[in-house]
Amino acid sequence: MKNLFVAAGVLALSTLSFAGVKTYEITLSSPSKAGNVQLKAGQYKLKVDGSTATFIGVEDSKTASTQVKVVPTDKKFETTIVDAAKDGDTAVIKDIELGGSKTKLEF
């Protein structure tokens, strides 16, 4: 019986940690490269879980994941901002400041 309660507790905690993953919305105005993934222009939901960033297309629900460096900052960001540099026709995302948090993602 004790093992059943432990298993139920672990399941409840894992569900709570999954529910705590915040989603951010970004819009890419041109094809972009984030880490090792190529993204089409469009709207995305961005989820960060540990050092993995997952982009979910709003229109087609396709997902792409890449590794990121999560950098805590002293400043709380008002809005989510994508910082990118052009490389030909593709924007290369350098970092994303996550609005409402003190977190920056570096690619």
C-alpha beads as a LAMMPS data file, in Angstrom:
LAMMPS data file: protein, C-alpha beads

107 atoms
106 bonds

1 atom types
1 bond types

-500.0 500.0 xlo xhi
-500.0 500.0 ylo yhi
-500.0 500.0 zlo zhi

Masses

1 110.0

Atoms # bond

1 1 1 0.000 0.000 0.000
2 1 1 2.876 2.373 0.853
3 1 1 4.406 1.844 -2.623
4 1 1 1.078 2.766 -4.233
5 1 1 1.066 6.146 -2.422
6 1 1 4.688 6.804 -3.438
7 1 1 3.886 5.994 -7.076
8 1 1 0.807 8.242 -7.002
9 1 1 2.891 11.067 -5.496
10 1 1 5.553 10.785 -8.188
11 1 1 2.874 10.802 -10.888
12 1 1 1.224 13.878 -9.357
13 1 1 4.543 15.745 -9.142
14 1 1 5.475 14.907 -12.735
15 1 1 2.052 16.148 -13.882
16 1 1 2.506 19.404 -11.952
17 1 1 5.963 20.012 -13.413
18 1 1 4.633 19.419 -16.938
19 1 1 1.725 21.778 -16.315
20 1 1 4.222 24.431 -15.182
21 1 1 5.878 24.697 -18.617
22 1 1 5.038 28.206 -19.836
23 1 1 4.298 28.948 -23.481
24 1 1 5.426 32.113 -25.259
25 1 1 4.186 33.362 -28.616
26 1 1 6.554 34.655 -31.287
27 1 1 6.159 35.740 -34.901
28 1 1 8.929 35.224 -37.437
29 1 1 8.651 37.578 -40.412
30 1 1 11.083 35.574 -42.550
31 1 1 12.518 32.038 -42.655
32 1 1 14.723 31.656 -39.583
33 1 1 17.291 29.324 -38.113
34 1 1 17.186 28.681 -34.358
35 1 1 20.030 26.478 -33.168
36 1 1 19.975 23.483 -35.494
37 1 1 16.378 23.867 -36.741
38 1 1 15.045 25.737 -39.759
39 1 1 11.710 27.525 -39.243
40 1 1 9.346 28.982 -41.838
41 1 1 8.012 32.508 -41.451
42 1 1 4.885 32.543 -39.289
43 1 1 3.539 32.383 -35.764
44 1 1 4.877 29.917 -33.204
45 1 1 4.255 28.891 -29.644
46 1 1 7.567 28.467 -27.846
47 1 1 7.906 26.071 -24.918
48 1 1 11.078 25.770 -22.867
49 1 1 11.744 22.648 -20.857
50 1 1 15.183 22.632 -19.260
51 1 1 17.672 23.335 -22.061
52 1 1 15.277 22.363 -24.867
53 1 1 13.239 24.927 -26.791
54 1 1 10.297 23.588 -28.796
55 1 1 8.668 25.666 -31.525
56 1 1 5.066 24.707 -32.359
57 1 1 3.564 26.163 -35.545
58 1 1 0.259 27.912 -34.790
59 1 1 -1.169 27.155 -38.240
60 1 1 0.094 23.608 -38.805
61 1 1 1.009 22.375 -35.266
62 1 1 4.362 21.070 -36.562
63 1 1 7.060 20.978 -33.894
64 1 1 10.804 21.545 -33.999
65 1 1 13.114 21.318 -30.985
66 1 1 16.640 22.507 -30.390
67 1 1 19.049 22.913 -27.502
68 1 1 19.387 26.366 -25.922
69 1 1 21.422 28.008 -23.224
70 1 1 19.030 29.349 -20.574
71 1 1 20.469 32.554 -19.125
72 1 1 18.950 34.112 -15.979
73 1 1 19.104 37.926 -15.927
74 1 1 18.574 40.637 -13.308
75 1 1 16.027 42.414 -15.493
76 1 1 12.445 41.244 -15.993
77 1 1 11.524 41.467 -19.693
78 1 1 8.256 43.256 -20.516
79 1 1 7.663 41.465 -23.829
80 1 1 9.096 38.523 -25.726
81 1 1 11.730 39.763 -28.186
82 1 1 13.577 37.759 -30.843
83 1 1 17.093 39.028 -31.648
84 1 1 18.286 37.794 -35.044
85 1 1 20.817 38.662 -37.745
86 1 1 20.279 38.213 -41.487
87 1 1 22.329 35.623 -43.356
88 1 1 21.146 35.859 -46.961
89 1 1 17.398 35.199 -47.024
90 1 1 17.439 33.534 -43.603
91 1 1 17.408 35.175 -40.191
92 1 1 19.688 33.492 -37.651
93 1 1 18.207 33.808 -34.165
94 1 1 20.869 34.782 -31.636
95 1 1 18.649 34.994 -28.566
96 1 1 15.080 35.356 -27.324
97 1 1 14.109 37.418 -24.273
98 1 1 11.065 35.802 -22.648
99 1 1 8.409 38.379 -21.714
100 1 1 7.218 38.352 -18.114
101 1 1 10.373 36.558 -16.974
102 1 1 14.022 37.165 -16.162
103 1 1 15.107 34.551 -18.699
104 1 1 16.950 34.844 -22.001
105 1 1 17.518 31.934 -24.399
106 1 1 20.778 31.889 -26.345
107 1 1 21.130 29.822 -29.512

Bonds

1 1 1 2
2 1 2 3
3 1 3 4
4 1 4 5
5 1 5 6
6 1 6 7
7 1 7 8
8 1 8 9
9 1 9 10
10 1 10 11
11 1 11 12
12 1 12 13
13 1 13 14
14 1 14 15
15 1 15 16
16 1 16 17
17 1 17 18
18 1 18 19
19 1 19 20
20 1 20 21
21 1 21 22
22 1 22 23
23 1 23 24
24 1 24 25
25 1 25 26
26 1 26 27
27 1 27 28
28 1 28 29
29 1 29 30
30 1 30 31
31 1 31 32
32 1 32 33
33 1 33 34
34 1 34 35
35 1 35 36
36 1 36 37
37 1 37 38
38 1 38 39
39 1 39 40
40 1 40 41
41 1 41 42
42 1 42 43
43 1 43 44
44 1 44 45
45 1 45 46
46 1 46 47
47 1 47 48
48 1 48 49
49 1 49 50
50 1 50 51
51 1 51 52
52 1 52 53
53 1 53 54
54 1 54 55
55 1 55 56
56 1 56 57
57 1 57 58
58 1 58 59
59 1 59 60
60 1 60 61
61 1 61 62
62 1 62 63
63 1 63 64
64 1 64 65
65 1 65 66
66 1 66 67
67 1 67 68
68 1 68 69
69 1 69 70
70 1 70 71
71 1 71 72
72 1 72 73
73 1 73 74
74 1 74 75
75 1 75 76
76 1 76 77
77 1 77 78
78 1 78 79
79 1 79 80
80 1 80 81
81 1 81 82
82 1 82 83
83 1 83 84
84 1 84 85
85 1 85 86
86 1 86 87
87 1 87 88
88 1 88 89
89 1 89 90
90 1 90 91
91 1 91 92
92 1 92 93
93 1 93 94
94 1 94 95
95 1 95 96
96 1 96 97
97 1 97 98
98 1 98 99
99 1 99 100
100 1 100 101
101 1 101 102
102 1 102 103
103 1 103 104
104 1 104 105
105 1 105 106
106 1 106 107
